[in-house]
Amino acid sequence: MTFPFTLYLPAFAGALATALIALPFWRKWCLRTGLVDDPGHRKIHEAPVPLAGGLTVMTAMLAPALLGLLALWWQHSNANAGLPAAESGAHAHVTLWDSTTAFLLSYGLSRRGLELAAIFLGAFGMLLVGWLDDKRELRPAAKFAGQLLVAALVAAAGARITLFVTSRVFHYAITILWILTVINAFNFMDNMNGLCAGLGVIGALYFAAISAGDGQYLVALIALLVGGALLGFLPYNFPRARAFLGDAGSHLVGYLLAVLAILPHFYTRQHPRVFAVFSPLLILAVPLGDLVWVVVFRWRRGKPFYIGDTNHLSHRLVRLGLTRTQAVLVIWLIATVLGALAFALV
């Protein structure tokens, strides 16, 4: 049985539309509560900008997902309690999906329900860590502890990297290290309008395409929710920013992309592709490469790696003569090309 591709569009479009609708409300809430990024050193905006991105992305993911779950429950309830259409007449229930699609969704959720619940709980946790950092500027140790706790939760729920190694200790260690690395890579990339969110869209859509092509429909649906939510936020963030992701948003984006890189089964008995497990490295090569460069650069200068500066790839492109908008577009293009190379591995 194959999953109907027509169901992917509502997930993507629903998340996108929800983000477009929700952001103005979250923007007003942030202004009212003081959750804003004030002008200051290394910042180009002259007025406070609401840090509404993380709340918007989370809302845009959850609303379509919850509606889908509710619709699935409604269809099952009616199917189990109702009479055949010929006997029930006017009381015949309306089905949103055919029986095969409903079965596949129910089966997938029953198999990976705990894992998916932990992933969404982890998303809330990462949003909270970033929100606290936006409000109070957490100490690096406290922020790292929050990230570590969420990463450990995901690994404990079953979403783990194995890399063909049998040691469970290795599985936990490499999974937690991966999640922490990608979170901070995207946090570092949130240094120009649209950069972090745009890279999130590109990465999510690549993971969606790979998962959908391999029949991993739940992973594809989650990736499309992430991609749609970020794309709906992007017009408010690029090229002129009326809202920022903030640490809440950049932490959430990094976490979601890290998890999306773990969830697909790149290597299976049906498709024994050893090198396919490295495709996430190509899809996320830009933020990961920028992280490595910046950390090494700061280390060689004797500076803490978590202290911001203007030596990211985006800043260097600007110093070469590009505008900020052009620099972001160039980096998006690089990420798109490198992500396309990942399909050669799968």
Buried (B, 14 or more C-beta within 10 A) or exposed (E): EEBEEEBBEBBBBBBBBBBBBBBBEBBEEBBEEEBBBEEEEEEEBEEBBBBBBBBBBBBBBBBBBEEBEEBBEBBBEBEEEEEEEEEEEEEBBEBEBEEEBBEBBBEBBEEBEEBBEBBBBBBEBBBBBBBBBBBEEBEEEEBBEBBEBBBBBBBBBEBBBBEEEEEEEBBBBBBBEBBBBBBBBBBBBBBBBBBBBBBBBBBBBBBBBBBBEBBBBBBBBBBBBBBBBBBBBBBBBBBEBBBBBBBBBBBBBBBBBBBBBBBBBBBEEEEEBEEBBEBBBBBBBBBBBBBEBBBEBBEEEEEEBEEEEEBBBBBBBBEEEBEBBEBBBBBBEBBBEBBEEBBEBB
